[in-house]
């Protein structure tokens, strides 16, 4: 569709013109206030960015490839010729520079590139070279080096970088949680059960420790780096809730639903 935002075929190439979508005010004369790049997590937050841009009469853009964290100098080890993470991140940076956009958002499932899942499986490996070999250690190094270069390069052009910590990864799928939490007698969702099946805050934080520690170090070095912690919105002192009695904040165990994005 014309309004597609991510996984646009050959979005990374110089001659692909429609390589992003607009958010909020689409007036051609209006200056772009912000730009978002990332993987499928950026895509799941489109309702959030659209809503905020509309409310504040801002114009934004969003682009990305699934399995690409949107940072400079990093390639995902995938075999799709129509998606090049490295080139898209460079094209995005050049566009931000040319348009003098003063704020960008980095939105990705960061642990996908550093840890996989809670069981250590389903890992998306990254590399800084063009060879197609990597492992957990190399992937982690590539992510942090890429993130450092990204913040540094945007710092040089006076652009603020808003790093969005991912939504807490749930252990169980929301479908399972809601079916287990449904009380047939009262025809209601039991909040105590919903909470019980939701991931522990401590487990979520522990799982994200590598990326959080490194972002903290970067934040001390660069004044243009801002962080947004989604735990502040989805978690209480002990649990990161999968949703409320009305609906799930999640579409699956890691992507936000439209409801979750709008809640945010």
Buried (B, 14 or more C-beta within 10 A) or exposed (E): EEEBBBBBEBBBEEEBEEBBBBBBBEEEEEEBBBBBBBBBBBBBBBBBBBBBBEEEEBBBBBBBBBBBBBBBBBBBBBEEEEBBBBBBBBBBBEBBBEEEBBBBBBBBBBBBBBBBBBEEEEBBBBBBEEEEEBEBEBBBBBBBBBBBBBBBBBBEBEBBBBBBBBBBBBBBBBEBBBEEBBEEEEEEBBEEBBBEBBBBBEBBBEBBEBBBEBBEEBBEEBEBBBBEBBBEBBBEEEBBBBBEEEBBBBBEBBBBBEBBBBBB
